[in-house]
Structures are given as C-alpha cells and as structure tokens.
Amino acid sequence: MKYTLPEQMIVVAARLLKDGDVVYTGVGLPTVAALLARHTHAPRLTIIFETGIIRTEPCLLPQGVDTLPSQKSADKLSDAFYINTLAERGLVNVGFVGAGQIDRHGNINSTCSGSYDAPTFRFPGGGGACDITSLCQGWVAILRQKKIRFPARVDFVTGPGYLDGTPGARERAGLPPGTGPRKVITDLGVFTFVDGEMTLESIHAKAGVTRAALRENTGWELRELSAVADTPEPTAEEIDILRHKIQPGAARAQP
C-alpha cells in the first residue's frame, strides 16, 4: 500500500477524535480529517464549521466552510456567535485548525510575517482560528512543515497557543482555564506539548522522514520525548475511504 504524506497527516488527525466528540473544524485538511473519523471509528462525531453549521451526518467534502455540501441536511444552520458561545461554555472538545506559521509555544500566525503595515508576506487570514484556539477545550494544528513556517516566535499571533510559554499565561490573558494546543501534525511528524513547549512525539519514519529533516525544518532547538515513536501508518481501509468515499483526489492534495 502506498500513501502520501498529506494522507498520513489526515489519518493521524482523524485518529485523535473519539466517538461522541464535538469538533470545531477549519477548512481544508482539518475538514477531511473530521470526515474520515466520522466514516470510520467515530460515527457519533459532531462537526461544527466556523460559519455556524452543525452536522452529525457526514457530507461531501466542501470547498469552503459555508457551501451547499456543508449546509445540505445539516442539523442546524446558525452563525459564528452561536457556535462560539457553545465553545465558550466548554461544549466543544476539540478544535482543528490550519496555520501559516506556528512557534515553539503553539501560537499560530495566519495573518502576516514582518511588520503588519509593511509585511514581508501576507497570509490568507485567520478566519475562525482565533475563536477555535481561544475557546475549545483543546485544539490541534495541521500544517506542512518548513523552517520558515516553524519560527521560534511568530511575528503576529492570529490564534493563541501557550503565549510566552510560562505557566498560566493563557489564563492571565483571560482565556478559559485548561485550554490550549494539544498536538501539532505535520508532513514530517507529530508533536505534543510539555510545559507549554512543542515536543516531538513521533516521526513519519515509515514514509522516509528522518530526524535530520525535522531539525532542518524547525526554527529552534527541538525538544523530544524520552522515547520518540514511529508514526503508525494508515490502514488500507482508511486510504480507500479517503480516496473513494470522501472525495477522490482530495486527500492527495498538498496542505
């Protein structure tokens, strides 16, 4: 069985979701991962899109978060205010987001690099990322890893991680207690957080990724767990569902 690194990322993210979870998802690979979980091990998963769409049934993969496929047969068509109040009340277990950049403390930047008034690069924008990263009980970032996208400190905080990494930083900023990033999934590996710092948990070694590649594409001295695992490979069933049931070709697109 052959699979791509984006498919590896999607499968890892999908497996993080549990049956009965409520996931607040961003567009792109996060949505694909949520749909894969719903089609496999989490049939009671509830999917929330940032525009206010709430679904307990899967849908065709939408090209955005507010489209006919995401609206059709939805349980509820509300608005951003309503779903953000659900998250603020602690009713959303998991958030899935993409990012332009992420730093060692899990802060994401999807706004710009350099000065805001004269940026060196302007990203597409955060959409609902600030709401997801601020209010969900925990959240997961999914992005392709390059050194420029993994700086030690982002220039602009679109969505808060553990801020400066000190204990209680999120709470001091007024964010709900106990919230924050849980995992970061890239095309090279999987990261968890230890004491507010991103820490390597597993490497996609079976897909040919090495520690050297990870370090070359990280903008700080990477912390590791005492035992770094090889990321489990996708199953044939997961790949088949990705390619033929969710939307042919979608999972093979680059993140």
C-alpha positions in Angstrom: 0.0 0.0 0.0 1.3 3.4 -0.9 0.1 6.7 0.6 1.2 10.3 0.6 2.4 12.4 3.5 -0.8 14.6 3.4 -2.8 11.3 3.8 -0.6 10.3 6.7 -1.3 13.7 8.3 -5.1 13.3 7.8 -5.1 9.8 9.3 -3.2 10.9 12.4 -5.6 13.8 13.0 -8.7 11.6 12.4 -7.5 9.1 15.0 -7.2 11.8 17.6 -11.0 12.2 17.5 -13.2 9.9 19.7 -16.7 8.7 19.1 -19.0 11.3 20.6 -16.6 14.2 20.4 -17.6 17.7 19.2 -15.0 19.1 16.8 -14.9 22.7 15.6 -13.0 22.5 12.3 -11.4 24.8 9.8 -11.3 24.4 6.1 -9.1 22.0 4.1 -7.2 19.1 5.7 -8.9 19.6 9.1 -12.3 19.0 7.5 -11.0 15.9 5.6 -9.7 14.5 8.9 -13.0 15.1 10.7 -14.9 13.4 7.9 -12.6 10.4 7.9 -13.1 10.0 11.6 -16.9 10.2 11.1 -16.7 7.5 8.4 -14.6 5.1 10.4 -14.3 4.9 14.2 -16.4 7.9 15.3 -20.0 7.6 13.9 -21.4 9.8 16.7 -19.0 12.7 15.9 -20.5 16.2 15.7 -18.8 18.5 13.2 -19.1 22.3 13.6 -18.0 24.7 10.9 -16.9 28.2 11.8 -19.8 29.8 9.9 -22.3 28.2 12.3 -23.1 24.9 10.5 -23.6 21.9 12.9 -23.6 18.4 11.5 -24.0 14.9 12.9 -24.1 13.3 9.5 -21.1 13.4 7.1 -21.2 15.4 3.9 -19.4 15.7 0.6 -16.1 17.4 1.1 -16.9 21.2 0.8 -14.5 23.6 -0.9 -15.2 26.1 2.0 -16.9 26.2 5.3 -20.1 27.7 4.1 -21.2 25.8 0.9 -24.1 23.8 -0.3 -22.4 20.4 0.6 -21.7 21.6 4.1 -25.2 23.0 4.5 -27.3 20.2 3.0 -29.0 18.1 5.6 -27.2 19.9 8.4 -28.7 19.6 11.9 -28.5 23.4 12.4 -27.6 26.4 10.4 -26.7 29.1 13.0 -24.0 31.7 13.0 -20.5 32.3 14.4 -21.8 33.9 17.5 -23.9 30.9 18.5 -21.1 28.3 17.9 -18.6 30.4 19.7 -20.8 30.6 22.8 -21.0 26.8 22.7 -17.2 26.6 22.8 -17.0 29.3 25.5 -19.3 27.1 27.6 -16.9 24.2 27.3 -19.1 22.2 25.0 -16.6 21.7 22.2 -14.0 19.0 22.9 -11.6 19.6 20.0 -10.6 22.3 17.5 -8.9 21.5 14.2 -7.0 24.4 12.5 -4.5 25.0 9.8 -1.9 27.7 10.1 0.6 29.8 8.1 3.1 29.5 10.9 3.4 28.1 14.4 6.0 28.7 17.0 7.5 26.7 19.8 4.7 27.6 22.3 1.9 26.8 19.8 1.0 30.3 18.8 -0.3 30.3 15.2 0.1 33.1 12.6 -2.1 33.2 9.6 -2.1 36.9 9.2 1.4 38.2 8.1 5.1 37.9 8.7 7.2 41.0 9.4 5.6 44.3 10.2 1.8 44.4 9.9 1.8 47.7 8.0 4.7 46.5 5.6 4.7 42.7 5.8 7.2 40.6 4.1 4.4 38.1 3.4 0.7 38.2 4.0 -1.2 35.0 4.7 -4.8 34.4 3.7 -6.1 35.3 7.2 -7.2 33.5 10.3 -11.0 33.1 9.7 -12.2 31.4 12.8 -8.8 30.3 14.0 -8.7 32.8 17.0 -12.1 31.5 18.2 -11.0 27.9 17.9 -7.7 28.4 19.6 -9.1 30.6 22.3 -12.3 28.7 23.3 -12.1 25.0 22.5 -11.2 22.6 25.4 -8.1 21.7 23.3 -7.0 22.0 19.7 -4.8 20.5 17.0 -2.9 22.3 14.3 -2.3 20.6 10.9 0.2 22.1 8.5 3.1 21.4 6.3 6.5 21.8 8.0 9.2 24.1 6.7 11.7 26.2 8.7 10.0 29.4 7.6 6.7 28.1 8.9 8.2 27.0 12.3 9.9 30.1 13.7 10.9 30.2 17.4 8.4 33.1 17.7 5.7 34.2 15.3 5.5 37.9 14.3 1.8 38.0 14.7 -0.5 35.9 16.9 -3.6 35.1 15.0 -4.5 32.3 17.4 -3.1 31.9 20.9 -1.1 28.8 21.9 0.6 29.0 25.3 1.7 32.6 24.5 5.1 33.1 26.2 5.1 29.5 27.5 5.1 30.4 31.2 2.6 28.6 33.5 -0.8 30.2 33.5 -0.1 32.5 30.5 -3.4 31.7 28.8 -5.4 32.2 32.0 -3.7 35.6 32.7 -4.7 36.6 29.2 -8.4 35.9 30.0 -8.7 32.6 28.2 -10.7 29.6 29.6 -8.6 27.6 32.2 -7.1 24.4 31.0 -7.4 25.1 27.3 -4.7 25.3 24.6 -3.0 23.3 21.9 -2.7 19.5 22.3 -1.0 18.3 19.2 0.7 19.6 16.0 0.6 17.3 13.0 2.9 18.0 10.0 4.1 16.1 7.0 7.2 15.2 9.0 6.0 14.2 12.4 3.6 14.6 15.3 4.2 17.0 18.3 2.7 17.2 21.7 3.2 19.9 24.4 5.2 19.6 27.6 5.2 22.6 30.0 3.9 24.8 27.2 6.6 23.9 24.6 6.1 21.9 21.4 7.8 18.5 21.8 8.5 15.8 19.2 6.3 12.7 19.8 6.6 10.7 16.6 8.3 10.7 13.2 6.8 9.6 9.9 9.8 7.3 9.6 8.0 4.6 7.6 7.3 7.3 5.0 11.1 8.1 4.8 11.2 11.1 7.2 14.4 11.4 9.3 15.3 13.3 12.5 17.7 15.4 10.4 14.8 16.5 8.2 12.8 17.5 11.2 15.6 19.6 12.7 16.4 21.2 9.4 12.8 22.4 9.2 12.4 23.7 12.7 13.5 27.2 13.7 14.6 26.3 17.3 16.3 23.6 19.2 13.7 20.9 19.1 12.6 19.2 22.3 11.8 15.5 22.2 10.0 13.0 24.4 12.3 10.4 26.0 11.1 7.8 23.5 10.1 9.2 20.1 8.0 6.7 18.2 7.5 5.9 14.5 4.1 7.2 13.5 1.7 4.3 12.8 0.9 4.0 9.1 -2.6 4.5 7.6 -4.6 1.3 7.0 -5.8 0.2 3.6 -9.4 0.9 4.7 -8.5 4.5 5.8 -6.8 5.2 2.4 -9.7 3.6 0.5 -12.2 5.8 2.3 -10.1 8.9 1.8 -9.7 8.4 -1.9 -13.0 7.0 -2.9 -15.7 7.9 -0.4 -14.8 11.4 1.0 -13.7 12.8 -2.4 -11.4 11.3 -5.0 -8.1 13.0 -5.1 -8.8 15.5 -2.2 -6.6 13.8 0.3 -3.6 13.7 -2.1 -3.6 17.5 -2.5 -0.7 19.3 -0.8 -1.6 21.0 2.5 
